[in-house]
């Protein structure tokens, strides 16, 4: 069996781990790339919506918008900017030419000052090299397009410098491959303007507010979008977000364009672009790495599967061995629990079953022994009752016989009193027996009161004062005023039994000491009487019914022999500590009560 289960687990575990490894390899090499791209685009789409809300809230404030763009790049590794209705990047005055146009030319632009964005013509890092061609006051000629009151320059020529800057995407379409007068571009017209350079504005560095100038690929895609937008190759009224693919130098990009409305109600565009190069590199590295990884993982699978199989099989074999022992009623062996899983739960359940069966068998044996003891107790009880009733019945029978014979007619009153006394004793015995049976039934519920224990003791001592006076006994009380929680009537019964017992067995002219001692949350009640000691072997037995331990405690002293048994049951129903002990020259009965909070 052991070899079978280990082998099966080994084969199953190895096959499962190999399948998982193959699934991971196929998933990462075939599907991970697409999953990564889709997940990234979905995240960017969600974040673009947040960007749009923040952009609208910024109300076209340049600094706020630039901070939003930088934050978006830092959080998503995605370039983003906003374009105006003709495809120009908004807020580019920090990288532009300010030109004062000549009068007496195009009536729309005559004598106006315009800003031409320089990102359309030159890279930021090349600006220092050509800056001297663009000095203030130089004459400049602008070739381009006009849409409404907006200039879209295609070529900038500096007169007398033989220097030209060109937006190649736009100039090639205007002057090379296509005629601008085609119907699809009837809203546009070619434009020829001239003027003087008023100011050249350059950003302080590549890591400035408009740090996108440093990304040439991003700028080129914006310029291409502008050309398509101006030549109506791109729908100017995009209804929703548009996603496009772009590849350059074997690097794939995703472009996202979303139309929005500016504060003037014109259509602007959110333009974002992200690179998928990191995932391409990661997938390629995974393919190369998996050759070595598969060899290592397969070796680990074999080792781990073998160890796992042995580890799983071991507790199962232990469970099998232990259950066989339980079947033979051998409960001595327990299954060690080393895991907190189903096998550990099963082991724990079997151990619990073993302990429960063992406990039930022991309980059954104890019940049998208890039944035997109860049977003996019943016999002893019946014997004791018979013995206790036999004496008064014999006395009464003798008295009746004497009265019937008329032998002592002059002593009728004496014999009637004797019989009455014996009847009272039998009545007291029956009452105590019923009381004891009630306590021992297990159904009696003890209701609790709150009272001062010293007041109860004072009351009882007053009630028993005549009995103490008859024997000339001296009672010494050392009481503390303590409020306790108990059943007042039953505690009175216990104290009365203890004091009556002390009166009964204390020689004349001796002392009885009654004290209440406060101990933390409890009160200790003590009744000590001077007189004969109780033999040590009988100290525990005096609580039994009809106890007669020695000659000093015979029936002639009075009582039914049930008082201490009744007191014991009352105190146990209170769940308090009680006891009896021999003192230097007498016997001490004590019990504890809980103090009231």
C-alpha positions in Angstrom: 0.0 0.0 0.0 2.7 2.4 1.0 4.6 2.1 -2.3 1.4 2.3 -4.3 0.2 5.6 -2.8 3.7 7.2 -2.9 4.1 6.3 -6.5 0.6 7.6 -7.5 1.1 10.9 -5.7 4.6 11.3 -7.2 3.3 10.7 -10.8 0.3 12.9 -10.3 2.3 15.8 -8.7 5.0 15.7 -11.3 2.5 15.7 -14.1 0.5 18.6 -12.5 3.6 20.7 -12.0 4.9 20.0 -15.5 1.5 21.0 -16.9 1.5 24.2 -14.8 5.1 25.0 -16.1 4.0 24.4 -19.7 0.9 26.6 -19.2 3.0 29.4 -17.8 5.5 29.2 -20.6 2.8 29.2 -23.3 0.9 32.0 -21.6 3.9 34.2 -21.2 5.3 33.7 -24.7 2.0 33.8 -26.7 -0.6 35.7 -24.7 1.3 37.9 -22.1 2.3 40.4 -24.7 -1.3 41.0 -25.9 -2.6 40.9 -22.3 0.0 43.5 -21.2 -0.9 45.8 -24.1 -4.6 45.5 -23.5 -4.3 46.1 -19.8 -2.0 49.1 -20.3 -4.3 50.7 -22.8 -7.4 50.1 -20.6 -5.6 51.7 -17.7 -4.5 54.7 -19.9 -8.1 55.1 -21.1 -9.4 55.3 -17.6 -6.6 57.7 -16.6 -7.3 59.9 -19.7 -10.8 60.3 -18.4 -9.4 61.6 -15.1 -7.0 63.8 -17.0 -9.8 65.2 -19.1 -11.8 66.2 -15.9 -8.8 67.8 -14.4 -8.0 69.6 -17.7 -11.5 71.0 -17.9 -11.3 72.1 -14.3 -8.0 73.9 -15.0 -9.8 76.2 -17.5 -6.9 76.2 -19.9 -4.4 77.5 -17.3 -1.0 76.8 -18.9 1.0 76.0 -15.8 -1.7 73.8 -14.4 -2.1 71.9 -17.7 1.7 71.4 -17.9 1.7 70.0 -14.4 -1.1 67.6 -15.2 0.8 66.4 -18.3 4.0 65.7 -16.3 2.0 63.9 -13.5 0.3 61.7 -16.2 3.7 60.8 -17.6 5.1 59.9 -14.2 2.2 57.7 -13.3 1.6 56.0 -16.6 4.9 56.2 -18.5 2.9 57.7 -21.3 3.4 61.0 -23.2 0.4 63.2 -23.3 -0.4 66.7 -24.4 -3.4 68.8 -25.6 -3.8 70.1 -29.2 -5.9 73.0 -30.5 -8.5 72.7 -33.2 -5.9 72.8 -36.0 -3.5 70.3 -34.4 -1.0 72.6 -32.8 0.3 71.8 -29.3 -1.3 74.3 -26.9 0.8 76.5 -24.6 4.0 76.4 -26.7 5.0 80.1 -26.4 8.1 79.0 -24.4 9.5 77.5 -27.7 8.3 79.8 -30.5 9.1 82.7 -32.8 7.2 86.0 -32.2 6.8 87.7 -35.6 5.5 91.2 -36.4 3.8 90.8 -39.8 4.0 93.5 -42.4 1.1 95.8 -43.2 -0.7 95.9 -46.5 -0.8 92.1 -47.1 -3.5 89.5 -46.2 -6.2 91.6 -44.6 -6.7 89.0 -41.8 -3.1 89.1 -40.7 -2.0 92.6 -41.7 0.2 94.2 -39.1 -0.5 91.4 -36.6 1.9 89.7 -34.1 1.8 85.9 -34.4 3.6 83.1 -32.6 5.0 80.2 -34.6 5.7 77.0 -32.7 9.3 75.9 -33.4 8.8 72.2 -32.5 7.3 71.8 -36.0 10.6 72.8 -37.6 13.5 71.8 -35.5 14.6 69.6 -32.6 15.2 71.4 -29.3 18.8 70.3 -29.1 19.5 71.8 -32.6 18.2 75.2 -31.6 21.4 76.6 -30.2 23.2 75.8 -33.5 20.8 77.9 -35.7 19.8 80.5 -33.1 22.1 83.2 -34.7 20.0 82.9 -38.0 16.9 83.9 -36.0 18.1 87.1 -34.5 15.7 89.9 -33.6 14.8 92.1 -36.5 15.6 89.6 -39.3 13.2 89.4 -42.1 11.3 86.2 -42.5 8.9 84.8 -45.1 6.2 82.3 -44.1 4.7 79.7 -46.6 1.8 77.6 -45.2 -1.9 77.3 -44.8 -4.7 79.5 -43.4 -7.7 78.3 -41.5 -9.8 81.1 -40.3 -7.5 83.5 -38.4 -5.0 80.7 -37.7 -1.6 80.4 -39.5 -0.2 76.8 -40.1 3.3 77.4 -41.4 5.0 74.9 -43.6 8.2 76.7 -44.6 10.1 79.5 -42.9 12.7 81.4 -45.0 15.1 84.0 -43.5 15.9 86.7 -46.1 19.5 87.5 -46.8 20.6 84.5 -44.8 19.9 81.8 -47.3 18.4 79.8 -44.4 15.2 77.8 -44.4 13.2 75.8 -41.8 10.7 73.3 -43.1 7.9 71.2 -41.6 8.4 68.3 -44.0 5.2 66.4 -43.3 3.1 69.5 -44.3 5.4 70.9 -47.0 5.6 67.6 -48.9 1.8 67.3 -48.9 1.3 70.9 -49.9 4.0 71.3 -52.5 4.9 67.8 -53.5 2.2 65.1 -53.8 -1.1 66.9 -53.6 -2.8 70.0 -54.8 -4.3 72.1 -52.0 -7.2 73.2 -54.1 -8.8 69.8 -54.2 -12.4 69.8 -52.9 -11.6 67.9 -49.8 -9.5 70.9 -48.5 -11.7 73.8 -49.7 -11.8 75.2 -46.1 -8.1 75.8 -46.4 -6.0 78.1 -48.5 -2.4 78.6 -49.1 -0.8 81.5 -47.3 2.2 83.7 -48.0 3.2 86.2 -45.3 6.3 88.2 -44.4 7.4 90.1 -41.3 10.2 90.8 -38.8 11.4 88.5 -36.0 10.3 90.3 -32.8 11.5 87.7 -30.2 12.9 84.2 -30.0 11.6 82.2 -27.0 13.4 79.0 -25.9 12.7 76.7 -22.9 15.3 76.6 -20.1 16.0 72.9 -20.7 14.6 69.6 -21.9 13.2 68.9 -18.4 11.0 72.0 -18.4 7.3 72.6 -18.4 7.0 71.3 -22.0 9.5 68.5 -21.7 7.7 66.7 -24.6 9.9 68.7 -27.0 12.7 66.2 -26.2 10.7 63.2 -27.6 11.1 63.5 -31.4 8.9 60.4 -32.1 6.0 62.0 -30.2 6.4 65.4 -31.9 6.5 63.7 -35.4 3.3 61.8 -34.7 1.6 65.1 -33.6 2.8 66.8 -36.8 1.5 63.9 -38.8 -1.9 64.1 -37.0 -2.0 67.8 -37.8 -1.4 67.2 -41.5 -4.1 64.6 -41.7 -6.4 66.9 -39.7 -5.8 69.9 -42.0 -6.1 67.9 -45.2 -9.3 66.3 -44.0 -7.7 62.9 -43.9 -8.7 62.7 -40.2 -12.3 63.4 -39.1 -12.3 66.7 -37.3 -15.4 65.7 -35.3 -14.2 62.5 -33.6 -17.0 61.2 -31.5 -14.9 59.3 -29.0 -11.5 58.0 -28.1 -9.5 56.7 -31.1 -6.7 54.2 -30.6 -4.0 53.7 -33.3 -0.9 51.5 -33.7 2.4 52.9 -34.8 5.8 51.2 -35.3 9.2 52.8 -35.7 12.6 51.1 -35.5 10.9 47.8 -34.5 9.4 49.5 -31.5 5.6 49.4 -31.3 3.6 52.3 -30.0 -0.1 52.9 -29.1 -1.6 56.4 -29.8 -4.8 57.6 -28.2 -6.6 60.6 -29.4 -9.7 62.0 -27.7 -11.7 65.1 -28.7 -12.7 67.5 -26.0 -14.3 71.0 -25.9 -12.3 74.0 -24.7 -13.7 76.9 -22.7 -14.8 78.6 -26.0 -16.6 75.5 -27.3 -14.0 74.7 -29.9 -12.9 71.1 -30.5 -9.5 70.4 -28.9 -7.7 67.0 -28.7 -6.0 65.0 -26.0 -3.1 63.3 -27.7 -1.3 60.4 -25.9 1.3 57.9 -27.0 2.9 55.0 -25.1 5.6 52.6 -26.0 5.2 48.8 -25.9 9.0 48.2 -26.0 9.3 47.1 -22.4 7.0 44.1 -22.9 8.7 43.2 -26.2 12.0 43.1 -24.4 10.6 41.1 -21.5 9.0 38.5 -23.7 12.2 38.0 -25.7 14.2 37.6 -22.4 11.6 35.1 -21.2 12.0 33.0 -24.3 15.8 32.9 -23.9 15.6 32.4 -20.1 13.1 29.5 -20.3 15.6 27.1 -21.8 17.6 27.2 -18.6 14.6 27.6 -16.4 12.7 24.5 -17.7 15.7 22.3 -16.9 16.0 23.6 -13.4 12.3 23.5 -12.7 11.9 20.0 -14.0 14.6 18.9 -11.6 12.9 20.7 -8.7 9.6 19.1 -9.7 11.0 15.6 -9.4 12.6 16.4 -6.0 9.6 18.3 -4.6 7.1 15.7 -5.9 9.0 12.9 -4.3 9.2 14.8 -0.9 5.6 15.9 -1.2 4.4 12.3 -1.9 6.3 10.9 1.1 5.0 13.7 3.3 1.4 13.2 2.3 1.5 9.4 2.5 3.2 9.3 5.9 0.2 10.6 7.9 -2.2 8.5 5.9 -0.3 5.4 6.8 -0.2 6.5 10.5 -3.9 7.1 10.4 -4.5 3.6 9.0 -2.3 2.0 11.7 -4.0 4.0 14.5 -7.5 3.1 13.3 -6.6 -0.6 13.3 -5.5 -0.2 17.0 -8.8 1.6 17.8 -10.7 -1.2 16.3 -8.9 -3.5 18.8 -9.9 -1.1 21.6 -6.3 0.1 22.0 -6.5 3.8 22.6 -2.9 4.4 23.7 -1.5 5.7 20.4 -2.2 9.2 19.1 -1.6 10.5 15.6 0.9 13.4 15.6 -0.7 16.5 14.0 2.0 18.3 12.0 -0.2 20.2 9.5 -3.3 22.5 9.6 -5.0 21.0 6.6 -7.7 18.3 5.9 -5.2 15.6 6.9 -4.5 17.4 10.1 -8.2 17.8 10.7 -8.7 14.1 10.0 -5.9 13.2 12.4 -7.4 15.5 15.0 -10.9 14.0 14.5 -9.5 10.4 14.9 -7.6 11.4 18.0 -10.8 13.0 19.3 -12.8 9.9 18.5 -10.2 7.8 20.2 -10.3 10.0 23.3 -14.1 10.1 23.3 -14.4 6.3 23.0 -11.8 5.9 25.7 -13.6 8.4 27.9 -17.0 6.8 27.3 -15.6 3.4 28.1 -14.0 4.8 31.3 -17.2 6.6 32.1 -19.2 3.4 31.6 -16.8 1.6 33.9 -17.2 4.5 36.4 -21.0 4.4 36.1 -20.9 0.7 36.8 -18.8 1.3 39.9 -21.0 4.3 40.9 -24.1 2.1 40.5 -22.5 -0.4 42.7 -21.7 2.3 45.2 -25.2 3.7 45.0 -26.6 0.2 45.6 -24.3 -0.1 48.6 -25.4 3.4 49.7 -29.1 2.4 49.4 -28.5 -0.6 51.4 -26.6 1.4 54.0 -29.4 4.1 54.0 -32.1 1.5 54.4 -30.1 -0.2 57.1 -29.5 3.1 58.9 -33.1 4.2 58.6 -34.3 0.8 59.9 -31.9 1.1 62.7 -32.8 4.7 63.6 -36.6 3.9 63.5 -36.2 0.6 65.3 -35.2 2.1 68.7 -38.1 4.6 69.0 -40.6 2.0 67.8 -39.3 -0.5 70.3 -39.7 2.1 73.1 -43.2 2.9 72.0 -44.1 -0.8 71.8 -42.9 -1.3 75.3 -44.8 1.7 76.6 -48.0 0.5 74.9 -47.6 -3.0 76.4 -47.1 -1.6 79.9 -50.2 0.6 79.5 -52.3 -2.3 78.2 -51.3 -4.5 81.1 -52.2 -1.8 83.6 -49.0 -2.5 85.5 -48.1 1.1 86.1 -51.4 2.9 85.8 -50.1 5.6 88.1 -47.4 6.4 85.5 -49.6 6.8 82.4 -48.6 10.4 81.9 -44.9 9.5 82.0 -45.3 6.8 79.3 -47.5 9.0 77.2 -44.7 11.7 77.3 -42.1 9.1 76.4 -44.1 7.9 73.4 -44.7 11.6 72.3 -41.0 12.2 72.5 -40.2 9.2 70.3 -42.9 10.3 67.8 -41.3 13.7 67.6 -37.9 12.1 67.0 -39.3 10.0 64.2 -41.1 13.1 62.7 -37.8 15.0 62.8 -36.0 12.0 61.2 -38.5 11.8 58.4 -38.3 15.6 57.7 -34.5 15.5 57.6 -34.6 12.5 55.3 -37.0 14.3 52.9 -34.8 17.5 53.1 -31.7 15.5 52.3 -33.4 13.7 49.4 -34.5 17.1 47.9 -30.9 18.4 48.0 -29.4 15.2 46.5 -32.0 15.0 43.7 -29.9 17.4 41.5 -33.0 19.5 40.6 -33.0 21.9 43.6 -32.2 25.5 42.6 -30.6 27.7 45.2 -31.9 31.3 45.1 -29.4 33.9 46.3 -30.0 36.8 48.7 -27.8 39.6 50.0 -27.6 40.0 53.8 -25.2 40.7 56.7 -23.8 37.4 58.1 -23.1 38.9 61.5 -26.8 39.7 62.0 -27.8 36.1 61.2 -25.3 34.7 63.7 -26.5 37.1 66.4 -30.1 36.0 65.8 -29.3 32.3 65.9 -27.3 32.6 69.1 -30.3 34.4 70.7 -32.6 31.5 69.6 -30.2 28.9 71.1 -29.4 30.9 74.2 -31.6 28.7 76.4 -29.8 25.5 75.3 -26.4 27.1 76.1 -27.6 28.3 79.5 -28.8 24.8 80.4 -25.2 23.5 79.9 -23.6 26.7 81.3 -21.7 27.2 78.1 -19.9 30.4 77.3 -20.2 31.8 73.7 -17.5 34.1 72.4 -18.4 36.0 69.3 -15.8 37.6 67.0 -17.9 39.0 64.2 -17.2 41.4 61.3 -20.1 43.3 59.6 -19.8 41.7 56.1 -22.5 41.7 53.4 -22.6 38.3 51.7 -24.4 36.6 48.7 -26.2 33.4 49.6 -29.6 31.8 50.4 -30.3 33.3 53.8 -32.7 30.6 55.0 -30.4 27.7 54.1 -27.3 29.4 55.5 -29.2 29.9 58.8 -29.9 26.2 58.7 -26.2 25.4 58.3 -25.1 27.7 61.1 -27.9 26.4 63.3 -26.7 22.8 62.6 -23.1 23.7 63.4 -23.9 25.6 66.6 -26.4 23.0 67.8 -23.8 20.3 67.1 -21.3 22.3 69.1 -23.7 22.7 72.0 -24.4 19.0 71.9 -20.8 17.9 72.1 -19.3 20.7 74.3 -18.8 19.7 78.0 -20.5 21.9 80.6 -18.8 25.2 81.6 -16.7 25.2 78.4 -16.4 27.7 75.5 -17.9 27.9 72.0 -16.2 30.4 69.7 -18.1 31.8 66.8 -16.2 34.1 64.4 -16.4 35.8 61.0 -13.1 36.5 59.2 -12.9 38.8 56.1 -10.5 37.4 53.4 -10.3 39.4 50.2 -13.5 38.6 48.3 -14.8 36.0 50.8 -16.0 35.8 54.4 -15.0 32.8 56.5 -17.5 31.6 59.1 -16.0 29.5 62.0 -17.7 27.6 64.8 -15.3 26.0 67.3 -16.3 24.0 70.3 -14.1 22.7 73.1 -14.3 19.0 73.8 -13.3 15.6 72.4 -11.5 15.4 69.1 -12.7 13.5 66.1 -10.5 10.7 65.0 -8.6 11.8 61.8 -9.8 8.8 59.8 -13.4 9.9 60.6 -13.1 13.6 59.7 -14.3 13.1 56.1 -17.0 10.6 57.2 -18.9 12.9 59.6 -20.6 14.5 56.6 -22.3 11.1 55.8 -25.8 10.5 56.9 -26.3 8.7 60.3 -22.7 9.1 61.1 -21.7 7.8 64.6 -17.9 8.0 64.6 -17.1 7.4 68.3 -18.6 7.0 71.7 -18.6 10.7 72.3 -21.0 11.1 69.4 -23.8 8.5 70.1 -27.5 8.8 69.7 -27.8 9.6 73.3 -26.5 13.1 72.4 -29.6 13.7 70.4 -30.2 14.6 66.7 -31.1 12.5 63.7 -27.6 12.0 62.3 -28.5 13.9 59.1 -27.7 17.5 60.1 -24.2 17.6 58.8 -25.2 15.7 55.6 -27.8 18.3 55.0 -25.3 21.2 55.7 -22.8 19.6 53.3 -25.4 19.6 50.4 -26.5 23.2 51.1 -22.8 24.4 51.0 -22.1 22.4 47.9 -25.2 23.9 46.2 -23.6 27.3 47.0 -20.4 26.1 45.4 -18.3 27.3 48.4 -15.4 25.7 50.3 -16.2 24.1 53.7 -14.6 21.7 56.2 -13.8 20.4 59.7 -10.6 20.1 61.6 -9.3 19.3 65.1 -8.0 22.2 67.1 -5.7 22.1 70.1 -8.6 21.3 72.5 -11.6 20.9 70.4 -13.2 20.8 66.9 -13.6 23.6 64.3 -16.3 23.7 61.6 -15.9 26.3 58.9 -17.3 27.5 55.5 -16.8 30.4 53.1 -19.3 32.8 51.6 -18.8 35.2 48.7 -18.9 38.9 49.6 -21.4 41.2 47.9 -19.8 43.6 45.4 
